[in-house]
Each structure stands twice: as structure tokens, then as C-alpha cells.
Amino acid sequence: MMDFDLENRTCLVTGASSGIGAGVVRLLAQQGARVAATARRVDKIERLDKVAAIAGDVTNAKDIARIAAQATKALGPIDILVNCAGGSRPTGPDAPEDVWEEAFALNFTAARLLTKALLPAMRARKWGRIVSISGSMEPRGLNAAMAAKAALHLWAKGLSCDVAADGVTVNTIQPGRINSEQILQKLHPTEEARRLFIERNIPIGYFGEPEDVANLVAFLASPAARYITGAVIPVDGGMRASAH
């Protein structure tokens, strides 16, 4: 296994109960990092060595403050924040306001507020990594989550300029179709649906695994990626040219 030089780095990962978040937690822990993992379904967070599970709802501002405080209390100042919490929210033009508010709370505001809470300590120590998981920027219909992820992209790019001189990098990853609960149960629930989508849209010929995204997270969090910031990097098997 590749060594990303993360031994004893402190990390907070959101959306850690399944899918990409769970894959990120596993890899960071395997790399020797100390990880605080948070999700609403805290019972589903893997109890790995060096992993502290924190129950919480990142759509709730008070919960966000508590999660940041608990992670810092458990591990010390956080070096690496990985914002994995998110979810697709297809909607129509007449959707009520609470649909939009929830989509932005989950897919954008949670990352912004957690960063706001943890960033001062990163800047004070002149070292930090903020990595956020976003999504497709080629909608084929109205999706409140995509609008929120678009905000995430430009927020991250702007922030990256403001904190670069303090040794903090801010990057975003765009996953394609990754084998996860959301993809396999909601988006493509049958083997036939997956096969057809792959044939039409994914040049590499298969869905990715959470580890395919986790490897890039670990690299961006590593000292080797110190000169990469403000980037939006796809991990999608070539799907982006015809993204859905």
C-alpha cells in the first residue's frame, strides 16, 4: 500500500457511515492518521483503530459546532477536514423552500461552517488540508444538490486563495458513479440499469469504488500535494464528458 505520510495527522471526516466517507475513514486510519468520523447513523461507522465516532447531523448548525469541538477535544487541533456528507436532491421548478434549504445545508453550508470552525487552528499552525466531495456539474434536470455543489466549487476556489500563504490547501473532488448505497439503491437499483448506464456514459467500463476516491483524498491531504490548491478534480472513469 502506498505511504501518504499521514502518520498521526488528525482528521475529521463527515458522511462517514457509508460509501465514499467510509472509504476515506478506512484509508486514513490505515495510513496511521487519527480520525474523527461523524454521521447521523453513528452505529454504522466502522470502529477501526485510531477512529473516534461522533454522532451528529451536519445540517444543524449547533451540531456542527459540537462536532468540531468534540473532534478537537478527542484528537487535538484538526489537520485535515474531509467533507463527504452530501446527497442528490432532484427537484422541480416549484419545489418548496425547505427542499432548497435542506439541500444547501447538507451539500454546501455544512462544509463551509466546519471549515470556519477548524480553519483558525490550521492557519495558526501553518498547515492544513480541506478536501470536499462534490458532484456532477452537467445537470440533465433541476437538482438542488447540484446547485449547492456549484456553490461549493467556487467557495473552495475563493477560500484557497485566502489561506494559501498560511500553508492550508483547499481542493474539491468530483466523483462519478461510485459503488455506494446512494448509487446502488437509489440511482441505479438494478444490474440492468447499471450496465446500460456504463455502456452509454463511462468509457472505463465500470463503476468506481470508494477507495478510488479515498486514494485521491489521501494524496491531497499528504505533504506531497502541498502545491495543489483551488483544484476541482474528477474521479469518474472518463464520464465527465457526458455526465448525468
Secondary structure, DSSP 8 states (H G I E B T S, - for coil): ----S-TT-EEEESSTTSHHHHHHHHHHHHTT-EEEEEES-GGGS---TTEEEEE--TTSHHHHHHHHHHHHHHHSS-SEEEE------B--TT--HHHHHHHHIIIIIHHHHHHHHHHHHHHHHT-EEEEEE---S--SS-BHHHHHHHHHHHHHHHHHHHHGGGTEEEEEEEE-SBSSHIIIIIIS-SHHHHHHHHHHH-TTSS-B-HHHHHHHHHHHHSGGGTT--S-EEEESTTGGGG--
